Amino acid sequence: MQRPEEETSFDSMTTMSSATPSNQRLTLALGLGLSPWLLVSLGLYGFHSAVAAFALYHALCLAGGFALRSAAPISVRQRFPLSGKYLALFVLLTGFLVNAAALLLYPRIGSIFFDPALLRSALIEYGLPPTSYTYLFPYFALVNPTAEEFFWRGSLYPLLRRRFGASPRALILTNLFFASWHYLPARVLLPPLPALLSVCIVFLAGVFLTWIYENTHRLGWPIVVHALAADIPLLVLLWLMRG
């Protein structure tokens, strides 16, 4: 009989009956991981619209997430060392610190990385003037983190995790896909070097979000962290630069 302390681990669960995805399913996953490059490029450079780019990307996240999720659920015991209330406190503290850093650092070093006037001009050119922030803010605080986490952490990562097991390849590959396409909108708004830096930051954020998901098996936690510590600080910066 299995002792309580020998609960089934994530790695053993990934090798249970027919859990490893087929080559066709893996090919689909990799194709979907690369698809944001095509769809966001179409929105930004074909339609010349950030709204179109968001719509195409989030449609991919939802459709791709459902396509992959049925074959890649995770069944794993919760391993996060903190209880629910302390985890909630950790999430809130993380969000508070990142937003505070955005508010404090922007006036001091913001001009090193971008020109607010040029950034505002680019946003207006792609259909996001300051008057659009009334709907942009709630959309990005709610829809974007939910759609992205559903696809990247909740669907693509579990499938790759089953394929590669305990190897870090699933973690690295998922977040390379997740981060790399962000260069497209970043390059529209920022000079080349800050745009590359932003991709590196997104990659590290994705690794952190994946770690939270794997250790809690609750997609709600990375969604909340994504909203509080990634999207809302970005919206705060846009608000500060609105002119």
DAMOGI-V544472 format. One record per backbone hydrogen bond with DSSP energy under -0.5 kcal/mol. CO is the residue of the C=O (numbers start at 1). NH is the residue of the N-H. Records with the same first field share a line. If there is no record, write none. Layout:
BEGIN
CO: NH / NH
END
This chain:
BEGIN
3: 6
4: 7
8: 77
9: 13
10: 14
12: 15
13: 16
16: 19
22: 26
23: 27
24: 28
25: 29
26: 30
27: 31
28: 32
29: 33
30: 34
31: 35
32: 36
34: 37 / 38
35: 38 / 39
36: 40
37: 41
38: 42
39: 43
40: 44
41: 45 / 46
42: 46 / 47
43: 49
49: 53
50: 54
51: 55
52: 56
53: 57
54: 58
55: 59
56: 60
57: 61
58: 62
59: 63
60: 64
61: 65
62: 66
63: 67
64: 68
65: 69
66: 70
68: 71
69: 72
74: 76
83: 87
84: 88
85: 89
86: 90
87: 91
88: 92
89: 93
90: 94
91: 95
92: 96
93: 97
94: 98
95: 99
96: 100
97: 101
98: 102
99: 103
100: 104
101: 105
102: 106
103: 107
105: 108 / 109 / 110
106: 110
109: 112 / 113
110: 113 / 114
113: 191
114: 116
115: 119
116: 120
117: 121
118: 122
119: 123
120: 124
121: 125
122: 126
123: 128
124: 127
126: 50 / 51
129: 132
130: 133
131: 134
132: 135 / 136
133: 137
135: 139
136: 140
137: 141
138: 142 / 143
139: 143 / 144
140: 145
142: 146
143: 147
144: 148
145: 149
146: 150
147: 151
148: 152
149: 153 / 154
151: 155 / 156
152: 157
155: 159
156: 160
157: 161
158: 162
159: 163
160: 164
161: 165
164: 167
167: 170
168: 172
169: 173
170: 174
171: 175
172: 176
173: 177
174: 178
175: 179
176: 180
177: 181
179: 182
180: 183
181: 184 / 185
182: 186
183: 187
184: 188
185: 189
186: 190
191: 195
192: 196
193: 197
194: 198
195: 199
196: 200
197: 201
198: 202
199: 203
200: 204
201: 205
202: 206
203: 207
204: 208
205: 209
206: 210
207: 211
208: 212
209: 213
210: 214
211: 215
212: 216
213: 217
215: 79 / 80
218: 221 / 222
219: 223
220: 224
221: 225
222: 226
223: 227
224: 228
225: 229
226: 230 / 231
227: 232
230: 234
231: 235
232: 236
233: 237
234: 238
235: 239
236: 240
237: 241
239: 242
END
